Amino acid sequence: MTIARTASSRVSPLRANGRSRPPVGWLYLATFIAVGLSLTFIGPSLTYLRERAGATKGEIGVLFPASSIGYLAGSLISGRLYDRGFGHRAVAGGLIGLGAVSLLVPHVTTVAALSIVFAAIGAFSGCVDVGGNTLVVWHTRSEGSARLLNALHLFFGFGALASPLLVSRSLAWTGGLGFAVGTIAAYSLVVAVAVLFHEAPIHATDNVDAPMNQTPARVLGVIGVFFFLYVGVEIGFSGWLKTYAEGIDLPGKDSPTWLNTLFFVGFTLGRFIAVLLAKRIRPGLMLVGSCALTSLLLLAMVIADGSPAAVWITTGLIGLAVAPQFATMIAYAEEHTKLSGRATSWFVSAAGFGGIAMPFLIGRLLDRSSNAMPIAVFCGAVAATGWVAVVRRSLIAHRAEPTTA
């Protein structure tokens, strides 16, 4: 029997007509494993792709902005799809597209062709990303979304953690990336089919296009700047970490790969801890603490100037510190605003811009100095920490504004 889910009947996101329905929440988590795999795939495979294409570090670095431009386009387009009721069909379409395009990676050998492929992967990932964040908020609005949002991004961390290991094993077993992309494609297809068998939650307001139900663009813009800075830090660090380790001659043949893995171990652990703390610590406090700790750890890495012990220690801790910020900012914004697919697409697209700027800048700087990566990321982390205060002031001012019918 189909269970209708309306805004008035959603007393509990896991229960309708007295029957527990946990699978849909778990499916949202599963979709983010695919997003984590696809969006972090470039970093661990970068050296292989660069050597195969005969490109310099600066030239192959164009893959990061290409992926982010696609991510930006996908997130901007998909927000309206969710607001207009396409819910699970949009998520499933994004997953199927993501998997299908991933299969092209082993068959292209030029930077230009790789840029197009990774732009398409980014676009489909952006669609799934917007859908996951938006549908989780709608799915849990009556109970607060902080915990499930952090769990959602924890599962992104699982995918990100698996990515360097998957690439490493694929290269070792087959000498290429065919096994890795085949795994991503198969997983994405299975989750897409499962999603289509579940009914999507709906927005809690009757008319998301009504002005009274929309968060002002200026507020979304202020929050979006934080996501721009945060993703610049996260992608700039994780995407170039392996190359940075190779540049400083980190001792050990496979050390760069394991260092990249260590970051995502810390990253995954950080999001797991955030899930546990979400009901005990308000999002605003968790956000400030996470941003400040990230800045301090990056400063320590800069001062260490490539010391192997310091690189290993700070890398794991940076992953742990930076992990909660994306989900926690969405939960913090949701406390003060009405989040729609449109609003979430603003945030995800701003994140896409961040993924363009910082990695591209680092790629150019690394051709000049091996220590450029932690310095650039440190500057971004300090800016993100300071911007949290701007977001807080903007949200408080927004809540103080009178509402009109």
C-alpha positions as CSV (number, residue, x, y, z in Angstrom):
1,M,0.0,0.0,0.0
2,T,1.4,3.4,-0.9
3,I,1.6,5.7,2.1
4,A,1.0,9.4,1.2
5,R,3.3,11.8,3.0
6,T,2.2,15.3,3.4
7,A,3.6,18.2,5.4
8,S,0.8,17.9,8.0
9,S,1.3,14.1,8.5
10,R,5.0,14.1,9.0
11,V,5.1,13.8,12.8
12,S,8.0,11.4,12.6
13,P,10.3,11.1,9.6
14,L,10.7,7.3,10.2
15,R,7.0,6.5,10.8
16,A,3.8,6.8,8.9
17,N,0.4,5.3,9.7
18,G,2.1,3.4,12.6
19,R,4.6,1.6,10.4
20,S,8.4,2.2,10.7
21,R,10.1,3.1,7.4
22,P,13.8,3.4,8.1
23,P,15.0,2.3,4.6
24,V,14.6,5.7,2.9
25,G,16.8,7.4,5.4
26,W,19.5,4.7,4.9
27,L,19.2,5.2,1.2
28,Y,20.0,8.8,1.4
29,L,23.1,7.8,3.3
30,A,24.0,5.3,0.6
31,T,23.7,7.9,-2.1
32,F,26.4,9.9,-0.5
33,I,28.9,7.1,-0.6
34,A,28.6,7.4,-4.4
35,V,29.1,11.2,-4.1
36,G,32.1,10.7,-1.9
37,L,33.7,8.2,-4.3
38,S,33.2,10.4,-7.4
39,L,34.1,13.8,-6.0
40,T,37.4,12.6,-4.4
41,F,38.4,10.3,-7.3
42,I,40.6,12.9,-9.0
43,G,43.1,13.3,-6.1
44,P,44.4,9.7,-5.7
45,S,44.3,9.1,-9.5
46,L,45.9,12.5,-10.4
47,T,49.5,11.2,-10.8
48,Y,48.4,8.4,-13.1
49,L,46.2,10.7,-15.2
50,R,48.9,13.3,-15.4
51,E,51.6,10.8,-16.6
52,R,49.2,9.2,-19.1
53,A,48.3,12.6,-20.5
54,G,51.9,13.8,-20.5
55,A,50.8,17.0,-18.6
56,T,52.5,19.1,-15.9
57,K,51.0,19.5,-12.4
58,G,49.6,22.9,-13.3
59,E,48.0,21.6,-16.5
60,I,46.4,18.5,-14.9
61,G,45.1,20.7,-12.1
62,V,42.5,21.9,-14.6
63,L,40.5,18.8,-13.7
64,F,39.6,20.3,-10.4
65,P,37.9,23.4,-11.8
66,A,36.4,21.3,-14.5
67,S,34.8,19.0,-12.0
68,S,33.7,21.9,-9.9
69,I,32.1,23.8,-12.9
70,G,30.1,20.7,-13.6
71,Y,29.2,20.4,-10.0
72,L,28.1,24.0,-9.9
73,A,25.9,23.6,-13.0
74,G,24.3,20.4,-11.7
75,S,23.5,21.8,-8.4
76,L,22.0,25.0,-9.8
77,I,19.8,23.1,-12.2
78,S,18.7,20.4,-9.8
79,G,17.4,22.6,-7.0
80,R,14.2,23.4,-8.9
81,L,13.7,19.7,-9.7
82,Y,13.4,18.9,-6.0
83,D,11.1,21.8,-5.2
84,R,8.8,20.7,-8.0
85,G,8.4,17.2,-6.8
86,F,10.9,15.2,-8.8
87,G,12.6,14.0,-5.6
88,H,13.8,10.4,-6.0
89,R,13.7,10.5,-9.8
90,A,16.2,13.3,-9.8
91,V,18.5,11.5,-7.3
92,A,18.3,8.2,-9.3
93,G,19.0,10.0,-12.6
94,G,22.0,11.7,-11.0
95,L,23.4,8.4,-9.7
96,I,22.9,6.6,-13.1
97,G,24.5,9.5,-15.0
98,L,27.4,9.6,-12.5
99,G,28.1,5.9,-12.9
100,A,27.8,5.9,-16.7
101,V,30.1,8.8,-17.2
102,S,32.7,7.4,-14.8
103,L,33.1,4.4,-17.1
104,L,34.6,6.8,-19.7
105,V,37.6,7.8,-17.6
106,P,39.9,4.8,-18.6
107,H,39.2,5.6,-22.3
108,V,40.3,9.2,-22.5
109,T,44.0,10.2,-22.6
110,T,44.1,14.0,-23.0
111,V,43.6,16.8,-20.5
112,A,40.8,18.3,-22.6
113,A,38.8,15.1,-22.8
114,L,39.4,14.3,-19.1
115,S,38.1,17.8,-18.3
116,I,34.8,17.1,-20.1
117,V,34.4,13.7,-18.4
118,F,35.1,15.1,-14.9
119,A,32.8,18.1,-15.5
120,A,30.0,15.6,-16.3
121,I,30.8,13.6,-13.2
122,G,30.7,16.8,-11.2
123,A,27.3,17.8,-12.6
124,F,25.6,14.5,-11.7
125,S,27.3,14.5,-8.3
126,G,26.0,18.0,-7.7
127,C,22.5,16.8,-8.5
128,V,22.7,14.0,-6.0
129,D,24.4,16.3,-3.4
130,V,21.6,18.8,-3.5
131,G,19.0,16.0,-3.4
132,G,20.6,14.3,-0.4
133,N,20.8,17.5,1.7
134,T,17.4,18.8,0.7
135,L,15.5,15.5,1.2
136,V,17.1,14.8,4.5
137,V,16.0,18.3,5.8
138,W,12.4,17.6,4.6
139,H,12.5,14.1,5.9
140,T,13.5,15.1,9.4
141,R,12.2,18.6,9.9
142,S,10.0,17.8,12.9
143,E,12.9,16.3,14.8
144,G,15.7,18.6,13.6
145,S,18.1,17.6,10.9
146,A,21.6,18.0,12.5
147,R,22.1,14.4,13.4
148,L,21.0,12.9,10.0
149,L,22.8,15.6,8.1
150,N,26.0,14.7,9.9
151,A,25.4,11.0,9.2
152,L,24.8,11.9,5.5
153,H,28.1,13.5,5.3
154,L,29.7,10.8,7.3
155,F,28.7,8.4,4.5
156,F,30.3,10.9,2.1
157,G,33.4,10.3,4.2
158,F,33.1,6.5,3.8
159,G,33.1,7.0,0.0
160,A,36.0,9.5,0.2
161,L,37.9,7.0,2.4
162,A,37.3,4.2,0.0
163,S,38.3,6.3,-3.1
164,P,42.2,6.2,-2.7
165,L,42.1,2.6,-1.7
166,L,40.0,1.7,-4.7
167,V,42.2,3.6,-7.1
168,S,45.3,2.1,-5.5
169,R,44.0,-1.5,-5.8
170,S,42.8,-0.9,-9.3
171,L,46.2,0.4,-10.5
172,A,47.9,-2.5,-8.7
173,W,45.7,-5.2,-10.1
174,T,44.9,-4.0,-13.6
175,G,47.5,-1.2,-14.2
176,G,44.6,1.2,-14.9
177,L,41.4,2.6,-13.5
178,G,38.9,0.2,-15.1
179,F,38.2,-1.7,-11.9
180,A,37.7,1.5,-9.9
181,V,35.2,3.1,-12.2
182,G,33.4,-0.2,-12.8
183,T,32.9,-0.5,-9.0
184,I,31.6,3.1,-8.8
185,A,29.2,2.5,-11.7
186,A,27.8,-0.7,-10.4
187,Y,27.3,0.7,-6.9
188,S,25.6,3.8,-8.2
189,L,23.2,1.8,-10.4
190,V,22.1,-0.5,-7.5
191,V,21.4,2.5,-5.2
192,A,19.6,4.4,-7.9
193,V,17.2,1.4,-8.5
194,A,16.6,1.1,-4.7
195,V,15.8,4.8,-4.4
196,L,13.1,4.6,-7.1
197,F,11.2,2.1,-5.0
198,H,10.7,4.6,-2.2
199,E,8.4,7.6,-2.0
200,A,10.2,10.9,-1.6
201,P,9.4,13.4,1.2
202,I,7.8,16.7,0.2
203,H,8.6,20.3,1.2
204,A,7.0,21.5,4.4
205,T,5.4,24.5,2.8
206,D,2.5,24.5,0.3
207,N,4.2,26.9,-2.2
208,V,7.9,27.1,-2.2
209,D,7.8,29.9,-4.9
210,A,5.8,32.3,-2.7
211,P,8.0,35.2,-1.5
212,M,7.0,34.7,2.1
213,N,8.4,31.1,2.0
214,Q,11.7,32.1,0.4
215,T,14.9,32.9,2.2
216,P,16.2,36.3,0.8
217,A,19.0,36.0,-1.7
218,R,21.3,38.2,0.4
219,V,21.1,35.7,3.3
220,L,21.7,32.7,1.0
221,G,24.6,34.6,-0.5
222,V,26.3,35.2,2.8
223,I,25.9,31.5,3.8
224,G,27.1,30.5,0.3
225,V,30.4,32.4,0.9
226,F,31.1,30.0,3.8
227,F,30.6,27.0,1.6
228,F,32.9,28.5,-1.0
229,L,35.6,28.9,1.5
230,Y,35.0,25.5,3.2
231,V,35.1,23.4,0.1
232,G,38.1,25.3,-1.1
233,V,39.9,24.2,2.0
234,E,38.6,20.6,1.9
235,I,39.2,19.9,-1.8
236,G,42.3,22.0,-2.0
237,F,43.9,20.0,0.8
238,S,42.6,16.5,0.0
239,G,42.9,16.8,-3.7
240,W,46.5,17.9,-3.7
241,L,47.7,16.1,-0.6
242,K,49.2,13.1,-2.4
243,T,51.0,15.4,-4.9
244,Y,52.2,17.5,-2.0
245,A,53.6,14.4,-0.2
246,E,55.4,13.4,-3.4
247,G,56.8,16.9,-3.7
248,I,58.4,16.9,-0.2
249,D,59.7,13.3,-0.8
250,L,57.7,11.9,2.1
251,P,59.7,8.7,3.1
252,G,58.2,5.4,2.0
253,K,57.2,4.2,-1.4
254,D,53.4,4.2,-0.8
255,S,53.5,7.0,1.8
256,P,51.7,9.5,-0.4
257,T,48.8,7.1,-1.0
258,W,48.6,6.2,2.7
259,L,48.8,9.8,3.7
260,N,45.8,10.6,1.5
261,T,44.0,7.6,3.1
262,L,44.9,8.9,6.6
263,F,43.2,12.2,5.8
264,F,40.0,10.5,4.9
265,V,40.2,8.2,8.0
266,G,40.3,11.3,10.1
267,F,37.6,12.9,8.0
268,T,35.3,9.9,8.4
269,L,36.0,9.7,12.1
270,G,35.3,13.4,12.5
271,R,31.9,13.1,10.9
272,F,31.1,10.0,13.0
273,I,32.0,12.0,16.2
274,A,29.8,14.9,14.8
275,V,26.8,12.5,14.6
276,L,27.3,11.5,18.2
277,L,27.6,15.1,19.4
278,A,24.8,16.6,17.2
279,K,22.2,16.2,20.0
280,R,24.5,17.6,22.7
281,I,26.2,20.5,21.0
282,R,24.4,23.2,19.1
283,P,25.4,23.6,15.5
284,G,26.8,27.1,15.9
285,L,29.2,26.1,18.7
286,M,30.4,22.9,16.8
287,L,30.9,25.0,13.7
288,V,33.1,27.6,15.4
289,G,35.2,25.0,17.2
290,S,35.7,23.0,14.0
291,C,36.8,26.0,11.9
292,A,39.2,27.3,14.6
293,L,40.8,23.9,15.1
294,T,41.3,23.4,11.4
295,S,43.1,26.8,11.1
296,L,45.4,26.0,14.1
297,L,46.3,22.6,12.6
298,L,47.1,24.0,9.2
299,L,49.2,26.7,10.8
300,A,51.2,23.9,12.6
301,M,51.7,22.1,9.2
302,V,52.9,25.3,7.6
303,I,55.4,25.9,10.5
304,A,56.6,22.3,10.3
305,D,57.7,23.0,6.7
306,G,57.5,19.4,5.4
307,S,58.7,17.5,8.5
308,P,57.5,13.9,8.0
309,A,56.3,13.4,11.5
310,A,54.4,16.7,11.6
311,V,52.8,16.0,8.2
312,W,51.5,12.6,9.3
313,I,50.1,13.9,12.6
314,T,48.5,17.1,11.3
315,T,47.0,15.4,8.2
316,G,44.9,13.0,10.3
317,L,43.9,15.7,12.7
318,I,43.0,18.2,9.9
319,G,40.7,15.5,8.4
320,L,39.0,15.1,11.8
321,A,38.6,18.9,12.4
322,V,37.4,19.9,8.9
323,A,34.8,17.0,8.6
324,P,31.7,18.4,10.4
325,Q,31.7,21.9,8.8
326,F,29.5,21.3,5.7
327,A,26.7,19.4,7.4
328,T,26.8,21.6,10.5
329,M,26.5,24.8,8.5
330,I,23.4,23.4,6.7
331,A,21.9,22.4,10.1
332,Y,22.8,25.9,11.5
333,A,21.1,27.6,8.6
334,E,18.1,25.3,8.9
335,E,17.6,26.5,12.5
336,H,17.0,30.1,11.2
337,T,15.6,29.7,7.7
338,K,13.2,27.6,5.5
339,L,15.5,25.5,3.4
340,S,14.1,24.5,0.0
341,G,15.8,22.8,-2.9
342,R,16.5,26.3,-4.3
343,A,18.3,27.3,-1.1
344,T,20.3,24.1,-0.9
345,S,21.3,24.5,-4.6
346,W,22.7,27.9,-3.7
347,F,24.9,26.3,-1.0
348,V,26.1,23.4,-3.2
349,S,26.8,25.7,-6.1
350,A,28.8,28.0,-3.9
351,A,30.7,25.0,-2.8
352,G,31.3,24.3,-6.5
353,F,32.9,27.7,-6.9
354,G,35.2,27.0,-4.0
355,G,36.2,23.7,-5.6
356,I,37.2,25.7,-8.7
357,A,39.3,28.5,-7.1
358,M,41.4,26.9,-4.4
359,P,42.6,23.7,-6.2
360,F,43.3,25.6,-9.4
361,L,45.4,28.2,-7.4
362,I,47.3,25.4,-5.6
363,G,48.1,23.6,-8.8
364,R,49.8,26.8,-10.1
365,L,51.6,27.4,-6.9
366,L,52.9,23.9,-6.5
367,D,54.9,24.2,-9.7
368,R,56.9,26.9,-7.8
369,S,57.0,25.6,-4.2
370,S,56.2,22.3,-2.6
371,N,55.0,24.0,0.6
372,A,52.4,26.1,-1.2
373,M,49.5,23.8,-0.6
374,P,49.3,24.1,3.3
375,I,50.0,27.8,3.1
376,A,47.1,28.5,0.7
377,V,44.7,26.2,2.5
378,F,45.6,27.8,5.9
379,C,44.6,31.2,4.5
380,G,41.3,29.7,3.3
381,A,40.6,28.2,6.7
382,V,41.3,31.4,8.5
383,A,38.9,33.2,6.2
384,A,36.2,30.5,6.8
385,T,36.6,30.8,10.5
386,G,36.1,34.6,10.4
387,W,33.1,34.3,8.0
388,V,31.1,32.2,10.5
389,A,30.6,35.5,12.5
390,V,29.3,37.2,9.4
391,V,26.8,34.3,8.8
392,R,25.7,34.4,12.4
393,R,25.0,38.2,12.2
394,S,23.1,37.8,8.9
395,L,20.9,34.9,10.2
396,I,20.1,36.8,13.4
397,A,19.1,39.9,11.4
398,H,17.0,37.7,9.1
399,R,15.0,36.2,12.0
400,A,14.4,39.7,13.4
401,E,12.7,40.8,10.1
402,P,8.9,40.8,10.3
403,T,7.1,38.3,8.0
404,T,4.4,39.3,5.7
405,A,1.6,37.2,4.3
